[in-house]
């Protein structure tokens, strides 16, 4: 039986700033008591382009504050998502050299582990997506040559969130062939692309490390849980069958007008009711 452990993606309990559903909040300390109040087990931190130079993980004094406030509110530091690489794709050419991107990734891995994060969510999405076999081979080569040895020296995993087909995703993670590399399954993104949950989850089951909870329309954007293309009963039934024991990160829809606390309470009730019916 599933015994879910829930993380909140950073910023989702705070008012949305601008049009971005997901970005690092400058008032990050305000969210920890809210996460505790809501009953989440931990947080999924964000490192993005907006916080490239100001994110507190980059400063030793500020990172100490992260650890202190985490303990104070019993909100564990579990995941950190490297959204920065969506804007500056690791394996595609832009104004930043590949050498400097690799150095940045290595530095971020070491910093994240030092602070106490256990998993990196690495998005292979949007500009950073793998679109063909050449992309896949290049990405695997970069990781094999420069990153896997760094993982060996650090007690942290990398979970890849991709837009690949189930077959290609399984091929990709098999090529990396490393115990610290896994897949992050985003049920909303997968449903939006039209993939059947049994096809995806049965394909990646041996490599499944973490799950993002959200809902999206078929070929469309994020919507409140239960209003999109995700078959939640089917998804959680399969996760139960494959005995998934990792963390679920709530990354569900909100907007600038949302009462985020009530919305999150409703989302947790929605998910727990589905799990309770298994």
Residue pairs with C-beta under 8 A, 6 or more apart in sequence:
1 240
1 278
2 236
2 239
2 240
2 244
2 275
2 278
3 245
4 248
4 271
4 272
4 275
5 41
5 42
5 246
5 247
5 248
6 39
6 40
6 41
6 247
6 248
6 249
6 250
6 268
6 271
7 40
7 41
7 42
7 43
7 44
7 78
7 79
7 247
7 248
7 249
7 250
8 31
8 35
8 38
8 40
8 42
8 43
8 44
8 249
8 250
8 264
9 22
9 43
9 44
9 46
9 81
9 212
9 249
9 250
9 251
10 24
10 25
10 28
10 31
10 43
10 44
10 45
10 46
11 22
11 23
11 24
11 25
11 28
11 31
11 46
12 250
12 251
12 252
12 254
12 260
12 264
13 31
13 34
13 35
13 38
13 260
13 261
13 264
14 25
14 27
14 30
14 31
14 34
14 260
15 256
15 260
16 254
16 255
16 256
16 258
17 23
17 25
21 222
21 253
21 254
22 46
22 48
22 83
22 251
23 46
23 48
23 50
23 51
24 46
24 47
24 48
24 50
24 51
24 55
25 31
26 54
28 56
29 65
29 69
31 43
32 43
32 69
32 70
32 72
32 73
32 75
33 73
34 261
35 42
35 43
35 73
35 75
36 73
36 74
36 75
37 261
38 261
38 264
38 265
38 268
39 268
40 75
40 250
41 75
41 76
41 78
41 247
42 75
42 76
42 77
42 78
42 79
42 247
43 70
43 75
43 76
43 77
43 78
43 79
44 78
44 79
44 80
44 81
44 121
44 249
44 251
45 57
45 77
45 79
45 80
45 81
45 117
46 80
46 81
46 83
47 55
47 57
47 80
47 81
47 82
47 83
47 84
47 108
48 83
48 84
48 86
48 87
49 83
49 84
49 86
49 87
49 88
52 84
56 62
56 63
56 65
56 66
57 63
57 66
57 80
57 111
57 112
57 115
58 111
63 111
63 114
63 115
66 77
66 115
67 77
67 115
67 116
69 75
70 76
70 77
70 116
77 115
77 116
77 117
77 118
78 117
78 118
78 119
78 247
79 117
79 118
79 119
79 120
79 121
79 159
79 210
79 247
79 249
80 112
80 117
80 119
80 120
80 121
81 120
81 121
81 122
81 123
82 105
82 108
82 120
82 121
82 122
82 123
83 123
84 104
85 101
85 105
85 122
85 123
85 128
86 123
86 125
86 126
86 127
86 128
87 127
88 94
88 96
88 101
89 127
89 128
90 98
90 101
90 102
90 105
90 128
90 139
90 142
91 98
91 135
91 138
91 139
91 142
92 127
92 128
98 142
102 142
102 146
102 147
105 147
106 146
106 147
106 150
108 120
109 120
109 147
109 150
109 151
109 154
109 156
109 158
110 150
110 154
112 120
112 156
113 154
113 155
113 156
117 156
118 155
118 156
118 157
119 156
119 157
119 158
119 159
119 209
119 210
119 247
120 156
120 157
120 158
120 159
121 159
121 161
121 184
121 210
121 249
122 158
122 159
122 160
122 161
123 161
124 130
124 139
124 160
124 161
124 162
124 163
124 164
125 161
125 162
125 163
125 189
129 135
129 162
129 163
130 136
130 139
130 162
130 163
130 164
130 168
130 172
136 168
136 171
136 172
136 175
139 172
140 172
140 175
140 176
143 176
143 181
144 176
147 158
148 176
148 178
148 180
148 181
151 157
151 158
151 178
151 180
151 181
152 180
156 180
157 180
157 181
157 182
157 209
158 180
158 181
158 182
159 181
159 182
159 183
159 184
159 209
159 210
160 172
160 173
160 181
160 182
160 183
160 184
161 183
161 184
161 186
161 189
161 212
162 169
162 172
162 183
163 189
163 193
164 172
165 195
166 195
166 199
166 200
166 203
166 204
167 203
169 183
169 200
169 203
169 204
170 203
170 204
170 207
173 181
173 182
173 183
173 204
173 207
174 207
181 207
182 207
182 208
182 209
182 210
183 204
183 207
183 208
183 209
184 209
184 210
184 211
184 212
185 200
185 201
185 204
185 208
185 210
185 211
185 212
186 211
186 212
186 214
186 251
187 197
187 211
187 212
187 213
187 214
187 215
187 230
187 232
187 235
188 212
188 213
188 214
188 215
188 216
188 222
188 228
188 230
188 251
189 212
189 214
189 216
190 197
190 200
191 197
191 215
191 216
191 218
191 228
191 229
191 230
191 231
192 216
192 217
192 218
192 219
192 220
192 228
192 229
193 219
194 218
194 219
194 229
197 231
197 234
197 235
197 238
198 234
198 238
201 208
201 235
201 238
201 239
201 242
202 238
202 242
205 242
208 242
208 244
208 246
209 246
210 246
210 247
210 248
210 249
211 239
211 244
211 246
211 247
211 248
211 249
212 248
212 249
212 251
213 225
213 248
213 249
213 250
213 251
213 252
213 267
213 271
214 222
214 225
214 230
214 250
214 251
214 252
214 253
215 222
215 223
215 224
215 225
215 226
215 227
215 228
215 229
215 230
215 232
215 252
215 253
216 222
216 223
216 228
216 229
216 230
217 223
217 228
217 229
218 228
218 229
220 228
222 228
222 252
222 253
223 253
224 252
224 253
224 263
225 232
225 252
225 253
225 267
225 270
225 271
226 232
226 270
232 270
232 271
232 274
233 274
233 277
236 271
236 274
236 275
236 278
237 278
240 275
240 278
248 271
250 264
250 267
250 268
250 271
252 263
252 267
254 260
254 263
